[in-house]
Amino acid sequence: MIKITNNQWFHPGLLLFWVGLGILLRFLGLGNKSASSIEISTLVFSLGHGLKTIPLDQIISADILLSPLRFETASQPSDVIYHLFTESNHPPLYFLLNHFWMNLFSQEGELVSLTVARALSSILGVLSIPAIFSLSYFAFRSLIFAQITAALMAVSPYGIYLSQEARHYTITILFIIASLGYLVKVIRSLEGEKPLSIIQVMGWIIVNGLGIASHYFFIVLLGAEGLVIAGFWLRDWRNKLGLFSRSWLRIYAVIFGTLISGLVWIPILQSIPNDQLTDWIATQFKGLGFIEPLFRLFAWLMTQIFLLPVEGTPPIITAISALILLTVLVWISPGIIQGIRLNIQSSETQLETKIFGGILISILTLFLIIIYGLQKDVSLAARYQFVYFPVFILILGSGLGVIWRQPETFNNSWVSLPPILQANGKKIVIFTLIMGCLGALTVGGNYGFQKSQGADRLASYIINEAKTPVIIATTHQTHAETRSLMGLGLEFKRQQAKKLPEFMLVKKTDTPSPTFTMVLTQVQRPFELWAVNLKDNTDFSQFRCQQDPRPQPKLNGYRYRRYYCR
């Protein structure tokens, strides 16, 4: 009788299972969550529209506020590029791809579907499963390693989160995986294997160029790859080996070509308006705040493999979830560390493990330089961690793969455990995947990686509470406030409010806005004024607007006040 692992269809079938599981988890509740502010930005620019068309300092209807989210067949790819380069700080590749994608599923004049927009990111996220499988198999030459790595990618809570955002992270991850494959190939050429061919040189340059064109943070990966290559260059220099061998000449060609593909963006970056879109990550560390980024980076790493309900839950549930996560981490860490150590010691996996380990350490080092040197705290947002996400999954998958093949009991636990609780290799792998599935369901159920602004909850609260017509006013400083208000307005549409509120973007001034106060005096009474993230010190009582004295529910991303204007 033939063992199932010898069946030629077993591994393709198992990979298809991981892909199917990845599809299920990524499309689960895809359109249920409210649109984040940055997703609104993606939708608007992908449609070939801009955010500067929304009027300021006047009351506007929901239809006017949401007009940039309406599909128009007249919009062209050139419109996408124009508005990106004049209003945003992102490269255009994903937005152009999303433009063509939404053309397939949208009707003239209708509001774009949030589900459709997110579906593209989800599909690209699904493609990362066979992509990481291929890279793992190419690097470690082990189907077991590749299967476990693909499984980790399929159920990763962080991977689910990125795939359910209508953003450009998942397409950049694909380019990261491809670039890492070329890196492994070129390092092997330095160890005696065949050098890169001209076609492969061109392929790597194209992948790197497309990576930069999808997200500028791809440059961090290129920096990490450069550091790893520099380490081998120094080794060969010290050993007086040929630095002008065929292999090195091909590497120099890739470096030169990638540099050219990056330099073409400098004029574009210089032309980006200084609209303070990234000021929110500017940080000046004080006291113990200096070590907070380190804890955040560790937390983001942890969520890439498992997560439990920690957001939108009662404090006791959050505490229990955190305790379980820490307990599991303590239980499985010795086995994973031993697996990685065995890979470093093995002649078959040593080189590749050092390559990926060097990339991970280099990226984290560059992040620390950005955080502490440039004082731009990129640890504040989970989404920026996508740069090292596939590398971490590769290292973890290879470590779990080796202990799956050697499932003896590990006796190097951090604490002494009875035999029944001691972890062997297969237990660790299975438990890690189960925890990953639970984390994926946590994200799908919106109990983890919640939107920074709970537009759905605020809209629902206003709909249920308001008894008279509503005007929602917010301060405008950059188009970040515009898209935030649009996200709130979209929620009223999604929740099918019987009476849509009106909106007002109040231009930020150092003194109370005279235009704002004049507009308030002209509004027909009675109405309710909801000051949402409004940074205006106007005394509304002089306009017969009385603030609601009752405590209001706290909602993510919003500081709001309710006024009754009789």
LODO-8369 format. One record per atom (N, C-alpha, C, CB): z negated, x negated, y. Coordinates in steps of 0.1 Angstrom, whole numbers, plus 5000, padded with zeros to 4 digits. Glycine has a CB too. Layout:
! LODO-8369
ZXY
...
//
This chain:
! LODO-8369
500049924988
500050005000
500049915013
498850105000
500849945022
501049865034
499949905044
502449885041
499249805049
498249825059
498849885072
497349705062
498149965079
498750025091
499049925101
497750135096
498249815102
498549715112
499849635109
497349625114
500349645097
501549575093
502749675095
501549535079
502449795099
503549885101
504249855114
503050035101
505549845114
506349805126
506149905137
507749785122
505750025134
505650135144
504250145150
506150265139
503350065144
501950085148
501650045162
500950005139
502049925166
501749875180
502649955190
502049735181
503949985188
504650065198
503950205199
506050085194
503550265188
502950395188
501550385195
502650445174
500850285193
499550265200
499750255215
498750155194
500750175219
501050155233
501450285239
502150045235
502250365232
502650495237
501450585239
503650565228
500450575230
499150645231
498450615244
498250625219
498350485247
497750435260
498450495272
497550285260
499750485271
500550535282
500350685284
502050505280
500350765273
500050905273
498750935279
500250965260
497750855275
496350875280
496350845295
495350785272
497050735299
497150705313
497750815321
497850575315
498850875316
499450985323
498451105325
500751035315
497751135314
496851245314
495751225325
496151265301
495151105325
494051075334
494551065348
493350945330
495751015351
496250995364
496751125370
497350895364
497251225362
497651345368
496651455367
498951395360
495451425362
494351525361
493851555375
493251475352
494051685379
493551725392
494251645404
492051705393
495451605402
496151525412
496151585426
497551495407
496451715427
496651775440
495351845445
497751865439
494251835438
493051905442
492351845453
492151915430
492351715455
491551655465
492251665479
491251505461
491451665489
492051675502
492751535506
490951705513
493651545515
494351425519
493551335528
495651465527
493451205524
492751115533
493651085545
492450985525
492951025555
493650985567
494850895565
492750925577
494650795556
495750705553
496850765545
495250575546
496550865537
497650935530
498451015540
497051025519
497851075550
498651145560
499551045567
497651205571
499150925569
500050825575
501250805566
499250695577
500950785553
502050765543
503050875544
501550745529
502551005544
503451115543
504351125556
502651245542
503651105568
504351115580
505451015581
503451105592
505150885579
506150785580
507250795570
505450645580
506850835557
507850845547
508850955550
507150875534
508451055557
509351165561
510251125573
508551285565
510051005578
510850955590
510351005603
512250995588
509051045603
508451105616
507451005621
507851235613
506951035633
505950955639
504751035643
506450885652
503650975647
502451035651
502251055666
501250965645
503150985674
503050995688
503651115694
503750875694
504251205686
504851325691
503751435693
505851375682
502551415688
501451515689
500951515703
500351495679
500951625711
500451625725
498951595726
500751765731
498651525737
497251505739
496751585751
497051355743
495451605751
494751675762
495251815764
494851595775
495651885754
496052025755
495752095741
497552045759
495552225742
495252295730
496652325723
494552425733
496652295710
497852305702
497552385689
498452175698
498552455684
498452525672
498452435660
499552635671
498052495648
498152415636
499552375632
497552505624
500552465636
501952435633
502452315641
502852555636
501952305653
502352185661
501652065656
502052205676
500352075653
499651955647
500251905635
498151995645
500751995626
501251955613
502751935612
500852065603
503351945624
504851935624
505351805619
505351955639
504651685620
505251565614
505151565599
504451445619
504451665593
504451675578
505451765573
503051725574
506351815581
507351915576
508651835573
507752025587
509251865562
510451795557
511651835565
510651815542
512451735569
513651765576
514751685570
513551725591
515851745566
516951675559
517651585569
517951775554
517451605582
518151515591
517551375592
518151585605
516251365587
515651235588
516251135579
514151245584
516451015584
517150905577
516150785574
518350855585
516550705564
515750585562
515550495574
516350495551
516450495583
516350415595
515150475604
517650415603
514950605603
513850665610
512450615604
513950825610
512450605591
511250555585
510950415590
511450555569
511950325590
511650185594
511250185609
512950105592
511950265617
511650265632
510250305635
512650365639
509750415629
508450455632
507350365626
508150595627
507650305614
506750205608
506550085617
507150165595
507650035622
507549915630
507149935645
508949855631
507050065649
506650085663
505250155663
507550185670
504750205652
503450275652
502450225641
503650425650
502950145632
502050115621
502049965619
502550185608
501349915608
501149775605
501449755590
499849725609
502349825584
502649815570
504149785568
502249945563
504449705558
505949685555
506549815549
506049565545
507849815548
508549945546
508849985532
509749955554
508749895522
509349915509
508950045503
509149805500
507650065501
507150185495
507450315503
505550175493
507450305516
507650425524
509150465522
507350395539
510050365521
511450405519
511650465505
512350275520
510950405495
511050465482
510450605481
510250375472
509350625489
508750755489
509650855497
507350745496
510350805507
511250895514
512350955505
511950805525
512950875496
513950925487
513251015476
514650805480
512050975473
511351055463
511051195468
509950995459
510551205480
510251345486
511551425489
509351325498
512651355491
513851425493
514251505480
514951325496
513851455469
514151525456
513451655454
513951435445
512251665460
511351785457
510951865469
510151725450
511551845481
511151915493
512252005498
510751815504
511852105505
512852205511
512752195526
512552345506
513852215533
513952215547
512852295554
515252255552
512052225563
511052295571
509752325564
511652425575
509552295552
508252315545
507352195546
508552355530
506052225546
505052115545
505252035533
503652175547
505251905534
505451825522
504251845512
505551675526
504551835499
503551865489
502751735487
504251905476
501451745488
500551635485
500651585471
499051675489
500751685462
500851655448
502151575445
500951785439
503251615451
504551535449
504351395454
505651615456
503751385466
503651245472
502751155463
503051255486
501651215458
500851135449
501451105436
499451205448
502351195431
502951175418
503751045417
503851295415
504351005428
505050875428
504150755425
505850855441
503050755432
502050655430
501450655416
500850665440
501250775411
500750795397
501750735387
500450945394
503050765389
504050715379
504050565380
505450775383
503950505392
503950365392
502650305386
504050315407
501550385387
500350345381
500450345366
499250425385
501150445360
501450455346
502250335341
502150585342
503250295349
504150185346
503350055345
505250165356
502150045351
501349925351
500749905337
500249925361
500750015329
500149995315
501049915306
499850135309
502349955304
503249865296
503449735303
504549935294
503349725316
503649605323
502549505320
503749625339
501249545321
500149455318
500149425303
498749525322
500549515294
500649485280
501649375278
501149615272
502849385284
503849275283
503349145288
505049315290
502649145299
502149015305
501048955296
501549035319
500149035291
499148985282
499748935269
498149105278
500749005263
501348955251
502148825254
502249055245
502848815265
503548695269
502548575271
504348725281
501448605277
500448495280
499748455268
499548545291
499148545260
498248515249
498848525236
497048595250
500148575235
500848585222
499948655211
501148445217
499248765216
498448835206
498648985209
496948795208
499049065199
499149205201
497749275203
499849265189
496749215197
495449275199
494949255213
494349205189
495149135219
494849115233
495649215242
495148975237
496949225239
497749315247
497349455246
499249295243
497049505234
496649645232
495349675240
496449675217
494349585239
493049615246
493249605261
492049505241
494049515266
494349505280
495049635285
495249385283
496049685277
496749805281
495749925281
497949835272
494849925271
493850035271
492950025283
493050025258
492549905287
491649895299
492349945311
491249755301
493649915312
494449955324
494650105324
495849885324
494750165312
494950315311
493750385315
495350345296
492550345312
491350415315
490550365327
490450425302
491050265333
490250205344
489950305355
490950085350
488750325359
488450425370
489050375383
486950435372
489050245385
489650195397
491150215397
489350055399
491750195386
493250225384
493550365386
493650175371
492750455381
492950605384
492850635399
491950685376
491850575405
491650595420
492950555427
490450525425
493450435425
494650395432
495850475429
494950245428
495950525416
497150605412
497150745418
497150615397
495950785422
495850925428
495850915443
494550995423
496150805449
496350795463
497850785467
495550665469
498350855476
499750855480
499850725489
500150985488
499750615483
499750485490
500550385482
498350435493
500750265487
501550165482
500850065473
502250095493
499650085468
498949995460
499549975446
497450035459
499950085440
500350075426
501750005425
500450215419
502550015434
503849945434
503549795436
504849995444
502649765444
502349615447
501649555434
501349605459
500949635427
500349585415
501349545405
499349695408
502449625404
503549585395
504149455399
504649695395
504349435412
504849305416
503849185414
505249305431
502549215415
501549115411
501649075397
500149175414
501749175388
501949155374
503149065371
501949285366
504249105377
505549025375
505348885380
506749095382
504748865391
504648735397
503748645388
504048735411
502648705383
501748635374
502448585361
500548715370
503448665356
504248635345
505048505347
505148745341
505648505359
506448385363
505548265364
507148405376
504248285370
503348175371
502948115358
502048215378
502748195348
502448145335
503548065329
502048265325
504748115331
505948045326
506147915333
507248135329
505847905346
506147775353
505047675349
506247805368
503847715347
502747625343
503047575329
501347695344
503447655321
503847615307
504947505308
504247725298
505847525317
506947425319
506347285322
507947465329
505247285329
504647155333
503947095321
503647175344
503647175311
503047135299
504047095288
502047235293
505247095291
506247055281
507247155277
505647005270
507047285281
508047385277
509247375286
507347525278
510247465283
511547465290
511247505305
512547555284
511847435315
511647465329
512247605332
512247365338
511947655343
512547785348
514047765350
511847825361
514747865346
516247865348
516447905363
516947955338
517647885367
518047925381
517848075383
519547885384
518148155373
518048295374
516548335375
518648365361
515648265367
514248285368
513648245381
513548215357
514148135387
513748095400
514048205410
514447965404
515348255410
515748365419
514848485416
517148395417
514648515404
513848635400
512448625406
513748655386
511848515405
510448495410
510448515426
509848365406
511448455432
511548465447
511648605451
512648375452
512548685444
512848825447
511548905445
513948875438
510848875434
509548955431
508548925442
508948915417
508448805446
507448765457
507848835470
507348615459
509248825473
509648895485
509449045485
511148865487
509649105474
509449255473
507949285474
510049305460
507149195468
505649205469
505149205484
504949105461
505649115491
505349105506
505849235513
505948985512
507049285509
507549395515
506949525511
509049405512
506049525501
505349645497
503949645503
505249645482
503249525505
501949525511
501649375515
500849575501
501249365527
501049225532
499849155525
500749235547
498949225519
497949165511
498449085499
496849265507
499749115495
500349035485
500348885488
501749085482
500248855501
500248715505
498948645500
500248705520
497848725498
496648665493
496848615478
495448765493
497648695470
497948655457
498848525457
498748765449
499748525466
500648405468
499748285471
501748425478
498748305480
497848195483
497148145471
496948235494
496648235463
495948205451
496848125441
495348325444
498048175439
499048105431
499247965436
500348185429
499347955449
499647825455
498447725452
499847835470
497247775452
496047695449
496047645435
494747765452
496447735426
496547705411
497547595409
496747825403
498747615415
499847525414
499447385420
501147575420
498747395431
498347265438
497347185429
497647305451
496547265421
495647195411
496447115401
494747295404
497547175396
498347095386
499146985393
499347195379
499547005405
500246905413
499346785415
500746955427
498046805418
497146695420
496846625407
495746745425
496846695396
496646635383
497846545379
496546745372
499046595382
500146505379
500246385388
501446585379
499846405400
499846295410
498846185406
499546345424
497646235402
496646135398
497146055385
495346205396
497746135376
498246075364
499545995365
498346175353
500045995378
501345925381
502445985372
501145775379
502446115371
503546175364
504646215374
503046305356
505846245369
506946275378
506746405386
508246285370
506546385399
506446505408
507846555412
505646475420
508846485407
510246525410
511046555398
510946425419
510246595388
510946635375
511646765377
509846645364
512346805367
513146925368
512247045370
514046945355
511047045363
510147155364
509547165378
508947135354
509147055384
508647055397
509647095408
508046915401
510847045406
511947085416
512147235416
513247015412
512047295404
512247445403
511047505410
512347485389
509847455409
508647505416
508847495431
507347435411
509347375435
509547365450
510547465455
510047215453
511547495447
512547585451
511947725453
513747595441
511047765443
510347895444
509447895457
509547925432
508747795459
507847785471
508647805484
507047655471
509847725484
510647735496
511247875498
511747635496
511747935487
512348065488
511348175492
513048105475
510148165486
509048255489
508648245504
507848235480
508548115508
508148095522
509148165532
508047945525
510448145529
511448205537
511348365537
512948165532
511148415525
510948565524
509748615531
510848605509
508748525533
507548565541
507748545556
506348485536
508448435560
508648405574
509448515581
509248275575
510348585574
511148685580
510348795586
512248745571
509048805581
508248915586
507448875599
507248955575
507448755602
506648705614
507148775627
506748555616
508448785630
508748865642
508349005642
510248855644
508449065630
508049205629
506549225631
508349265615
505749125625
504249135627
503949115642
503649025618
504649025648
504349005662
504649125671
505148875667
505649205667
506049315675
505149445672
507449355672
504249435662
503449545659
502549575671
502549525646
502449695676
501549725688
500149695685
501749865692
499349645694
497949625693
497249755695
497449515703
497249835684
496649975685
495349985678
497550075679
494649865675
493349855670
493149935657
492349915680
494149935649
494150005636
493249945626
495450025630
493049805627
492149735618
490849695624
492949615612
490549745635
489249705642
488049745634
489149765656
488249845625
487049905618
486549805608
487450035611
487349705603
486849605594
486249475601
487849565584
486449475614
485849355622
484349365621
486349355636
483649255617
482249265614
481549135620
482049275599
480449165626
479549055630
478249065621
479249055645
478048965612
476948985603
475548945610
477148885591
474649035607
473249015612
472249025601
472949115624
471348925600
470248935590
470748945576
469449055593
470149035569
470549045555
471949105553
469549135548
472549165564
473849215563
474849105559
474349265576
474448975559
475348865556
475648875541
474648735559
474748925533
475048915518
475549055513
473748885511
475649155521
476149285517
477649275511
476149385529
478549195517
479849185511
479849135497
480749095519
478949045493
478848995480
478449105470
477848885479
477549195474
477149305465
478249405464
475949375470
479049425475
480149525474
481249475465
480649545488
481549345466
482649285458
482249295443
482849135461
480949275440
480449295426
480649435422
479049245425
480249525431
480349675427
481849715425
479749755438
482749665433
484149695431
484649635417
485049645442
484249515414
484549465401
484049555390
484049325400
482849595391
482249685381
483049815379
480849705384
483449875390
484150005389
485549985383
484250065402
486049865382
487349845376
487349865361
487949705379
486149865355
486049895340
485250015337
485449775333
484150055345
483550175342
482750225354
482550155331
482550355354
481950425365
481350565360
482950455377
480250605366
479750735363
479450815376
478350725355
479150945376
479051015388
477950965397
478651165385
478450905409
477450855419
477750905433
477650705419
478750995434
479051055447
479151205446
480450995453
478551275456
478651415456
477751475445
480051465454
476751405441
475751445431
474351445436
475951365418
473451525430
472051515434
471551365433
471151605426
470551325441
470051185440
469551145426
468951175450
468951235419
468451205406
469651175396
467651325400
470751245397
471951215389
472551085393
472951325390
472651055406
473150925410
472250815405
473150925426
470950825406
470050725401
470150695386
468650755405
470250805379
470450795364
471750725361
470350935357
472850765368
474150705365
474150555368
475250775374
473450515379
473350375383
472550305372
472750365397
471550365367
470650295357
471450275344
469450375355
472250375340
473050365328
474050255330
473750505325
474750255341
475750155343
475150015343
476450175357
474049995349
473449855348
472949825334
472249855358
472449925327
472049895313
473249855304
471350025307
474349935306
475549895298
476049755302
476650005300
476049725315
476449595319
475649485312
476449585334
474349505312
473449405306
473749395291
471949435309
474049505285
474249505270
475549445266
474249655266
476649465274
477949415269
478349275275
479049515273
477649235286
478049115293
477948995284
477149095305
476948975276
476948845268
478148835259
475648845260
478548955253
479648945244
480948915251
479749075237
481148975263
482348955270
482448805275
482449045283
481248755280
481248615284
481548525273
479848585290
480948555261
481248465249
482648475246
480348505238
483248595247
484748605244
485548515253
485148745244
485248525266
486048445276
485748295273
485548475290
484548255269
484248115266
485048075254
482748095264
485148155244
485948125232
487448105236
485748225221
487948185245
489348165249
489548035256
489748285258
488547995264
488647865271
488647755262
487547855282
487847765251
487747655241
488947655231
486447675233
489647765229
490747765220
491947705226
490947915216
492647615218
493847555222
494947655224
494247445213
494847775218
495947865219
495847955232
495847965207
494647965237
494548055249
493947975261
493648165245
493647855259
492847775270
493647775283
492647635265
494947735282
495747725294
495847855302
497147665291
496247955295
496448085302
495048145307
497048185292
494048125300
492648165305
492348095318
491548145295
492647965318
492347885330
493247935342
492547735327
494447965339
495348015349
494848135356
496848035344
494548235347
494148365353
492748355359
494048475342
491848275353
490548245359
490648185373
489648165350
491648085374
491848015386
492348115397
492847905385
493248205393
493748305402
492648395407
494848385396
491848445398
490748535402
489748465411
489948585390
489348345408
488448265416
489048235430
487948135410
490348205430
491048175443
491148295452
492448115440
491448415446
491548535454
490148565460
492048655445
489148565452
487848595457
487348495468
486748595445
487748365466
487448265476
488148295489
487848125471
489448335488
490248375500
489648495507
491648395497
489148585499
488548705504
487248665512
488148805493
486448575506
485248535513
485548465526
484448445504
486748385526
487148325539
487548425549
488348225536
488248535545
488648635554
487348705559
489548735547
486448735550
485248805554
484348725563
484448845542
484048605559
483048525567
483648435577
482148445558
484948385575
485548305584
486248375595
486548215577
487048475591
487748565601
486948685606
489048605596
485848705599
484948815602
485648955601
484248805616
486548965591
487249085587
486749125573
488749075588
485849225573
485149255560
486049345552
483849325563
486849275544
487749355535
487049415523
488849265530
485749385522
484949445511
484549585514
483649355508
484749625527
484349765531
485149865524
484449775546
486349835520
487249945515
487549905500
488549955523
487450005491
487749975477
489249945476
487450095469
490150005484
491549985482
492049845483
492250075491
491349765491
491849625493
491649535481
491149565505
490849585471
490549505460
491649505449
489249555453
492749575452
493849585443
494449445440
494949685448
494249355449
494949225447
494549155434
494649135460
493249155431
492749085419
492449185407
491449015422
492749315409
492549415399
493249375386
492949545403
494649355386
495249325373
494849195367
496749325375
494449095375
493948965370
492648985362
493848865381
491749065368
490449085362
490649165349
489549165371
491549255348
491849335336
492349245325
492749445339
493249145329
493849055320
492748965314
494848965326
491848915322
490748825317
489848905308
489948765329
489449025312
488549105305
489149145291
488149235312
490449185292
491149225280
491249115269
492549275283
491548985274
491548875265
490248845259
492148755272
489148855268
487848835263
487348935252
486848835274
487749055254
487449165245
488249145232
487649305251
489449095234
490349085223
489848975213
491749035227
489348865217
488848765208
487548805201
488548635216
486748885207
485548935200
485849055191
484448975210
486949115194
487349225184
487849155171
488549305190
488449045172
488948965160
487748895153
490048865164
486648875161
485548805155
484248895158
485348665161
484149005150
483149105154
481749075149
483549235148
481448945147
480048925142
479048955153
479948775138
477848975149
476749005159
476548895169
475449045152
476448925182
476148825192
474648815194
476948855205
474148695193
472648685194
472248625207
472148595183
473248615217
472848565230
472648675240
473948465234
472048785236
471848895245
470848845256
471249015238
470848915268
469948875278
468548915274
470348945291
468449025266
467049065261
467149075246
466649205268
465949075240
465849085226
465949225222
464549015220
466849255212
467049395208
466949405193
468449445213
466549525188
466449545174
467949535168
465849685170
468049505155
469349495150
470349605152
469249475135
469849735151
470749845153
471349855167
469949975150
470649795177
471149795191
471949675195
470049815200
471949575186
472649455189
474149475189
472249335179
474849415198
476249445200
477149345192
476649435215
478049395184
479049315179
480349335186
479249335163
481349255183
482649265190
483249395191
483549165185
483349465180
484049595180
483249695187
484349635165
481949695186
481149785193
481349775208
479649765190
481349645213
481549625227
482849675232
481449475230
483949655224
485249695228
485349855229
486349645219
484849915218
484950065218
484050125229
484450115204
482850065231
481950125241
482550105255
480550065240
483149985257
483849965270
484850065273
484349825271
485750095263
486850195265
486250335267
487750195253
485150365259
484550505261
484050515275
483450525251
483350405280
482850415294
483950415304
481950285296
485050355301
486250365310
486750505311
487350265305
486850575299
487250715299
486350805307
487350765285
485050775306
484050855313
484250825328
482650825309
484450705332
484750665346
485950735351
484750515347
487050735343
488250795347
488050945350
489350775337
487351015341
487051155343
486151175355
486351215331
485251075358
484451085370
485351085383
483450965370
486350995383
487250985394
488051115395
488150865393
488551165384
489351285384
488551405388
489951305370
487351405385
486451515389
485851505403
485351535379
486251395410
485851375424
484351345425
486251495432
483751275415
482451225416
482351075417
481651275404
483451015420
483550875423
484750845431
483550795410
484750745439
485850715448
486250835457
487050655440
485350905462
485651015471
486350975484
484351095474
487051065489
487751035502
486651005513
488651155507
487050915522
486050875532
485750985542
486550755540
486651085542
486451205550
486551335542
487451205563
485551415541
485551535533
486151645541
484151565529
487451635543
488151745551
488051875544
489651705553
488151875531
488152005524
486752075526
488351985509
485652005526
484352065528
484152115542
483251965524
484652035552
484452075566
485252195568
484851965575
486552195564
487352315566
486752435559
488752285560
486252425547
485652535540
484452585548
485252495526
483652495553
482452535561
482852615573
481652405564
483852565581
484252635593
484752765590
485352545600
485552775579
486152905575
485053005572
487052895563
484052965565
482953055561
481953085572
482152995550
481852995582
480853015593
481453085605
480252885596
482653055609
483153095622
483353245622
484453025625
482853305633
482953455635
483953485646
481653515638
484353385654
485353405665
486353305664
484553405679
487453315672
488453205672
487853065674
489553225682
488452965667
487952835667
488852735673
487652785652
488352645681
489052525687
488352405682
489052535703
489052315676
488552185670
489052075679
488952165656
488052005686
488451895695
487951765689
487851925709
488751665691
488351525686
488951425696
488851495672
488251315697
488651205706
489851135700
487451115709
490851105709
491951025704
491950885710
493251095708
491950785701
491950645706
493250575700
490750565702
493450595687
494650545680
495150665672
494350415671
496350635665
496850745657
495950775645
498250725653
494950685643
493950715632
493250845634
492950595631
492950875646
492251005649
493251125648
491651005663
494551095651
495551195650
495751235635
496951155655
495851135626
496151175612
494851225606
496551045605
493651185611
492451245606
492351395609
491251175612
492751435621
492751575625
493851645618
492951585640
494951585615
496051645607
495551675593
497251555607
494751585587
494251605574
493351725574
493451485569
492551745584
491651865585
492551985587
490651845597
493551975596
494352095597
495152135585
495352065608
495552035577
496252065564
495352135555
496751935558
494052105555
493052175546
492952325549
491752105547
493052365562
493052505565
494252575559
493052525580
495352505559
496552565552
496352565537
497852475556
495852465531
495752455517
494652555512
495252315513
493652585520
492652685517
493052825521
491352645522
494252835527
494752965531
493853045540
495153045518
493352975550
492553045560
493253165566
492052945571
492553275568
493153395573
493553375588
492253515572
492653305595
492853275609
492853125611
491853345618
493953065614
493952915616
493352885630
495452865615
492552775630
492052735643
493052665652
490852635641
492752645664
493552565673
492952425674
493752635687
493652325679
493252195679
493452125693
493852115668
492752015695
492851945707
492551795705
492052005719
493451715708
493151565708
492851525723
494451485702
491651485725
491151445738
491251295740
489751495740
492151255749
492251115752
490951045756
493351085762
490650935749
489350865752
489350815766
489150755742
488250845773
487950795787
486550755787
488250905797
486250675797
484850625799
483950735805
484850505808
484550825812
483750935818
484251075812
483950935833
483451175814
483951305809
485351335813
482951415813
486151385804
487551405806
487751535815
488351425793
488251515827
488451635836
489551725830
488951585850
490551675823
491551755817
490951845806
492651675811
490051785798
489351865787
488551975793
488551765779
487751945803
486952055809
487752155816
485951985819
488852125822
489752225828
490352315818
490852155836
490752255806
491352335796
490352435790
491852245784
489052395789
488052475784
487852605793
486752405782
487952585806
487752695815
488852795814
487652645829
489952755808
491152845808
491252925794
492352775810
490452885785
490552955771
489853085772
489852865761
490553185765
490053325765
488753325757
491053415759
487753385762
486453405755
486453525747
485253405765
485553535736
484753425731
485453335722
483453485724
484953215720
485553125710
484453025706
486853045715
484652955695
483752855690
484452715692
483352875675
483752625698
484252485700
483552405689
483952435714
484352345681
483752245671
484152105675
484252275656
483152035680
483451895685
483351805673
482351855696
484451765667
484551685655
484851535659
485551745645
483851445656
484051305660
484551295675
485051235651
483951385683
484251385697
483351295705
484251535703
483951195711
483151095719
483251125734
483550945716
482751235737
482851285751
481451335755
483951395753
480951285766
479551325770
479551445780
478851205776
480551525779
480551645788
479351735785
481851725786
478751795795
477751895793
478452025792
476751895806
478552075780
479252195777
478552325781
479652205762
477252305784
476452425789
476952485802
474952395790
477552395810
478052435823
479252525822
478452315832
479852525810
481052615807
480552735798
482152535800
479352765798
478752875790
479052855775
479253005795
478852725771
479052695757
477652645752
480252585754
477052715743
475752685738
475852625724
474852805738
475152505723
475252435710
474452515699
474752295711
474952515687
474252575676
473052495673
475152595663
471852545674
470552465672
470252435658
469452535679
470952505649
470652485635
471152355630
471152605626
470452295620
470952165614
472252195606
469852105605
473252105608
474452125601
474552035589
475652095611
475252075578
475451995566
476051865570
476252065555
475651755563
476251625565
477451615556
475151515563
478551575562
479851565555
480451425557
480851675559
480951365547
481551225548
482551215559
482151195534
482451115567
483451085577
483451175590
484751095571
482451265591
482551355603
481151365609
482951495598
481151355622
479951385631
480451505640
479451255639
479851615638
480351735644
479251815650
481251815635
479651895661
478751985667
479452115669
478251935681
478652225668
479252365670
478752425682
478952445657
479652475690
479252545703
479752685703
479852465715
478952775708
479352915710
479652935724
478153015706
480952965727
481352985741
481653135743
482752905743
480653195751
480653335753
481453375766
479253395753
//
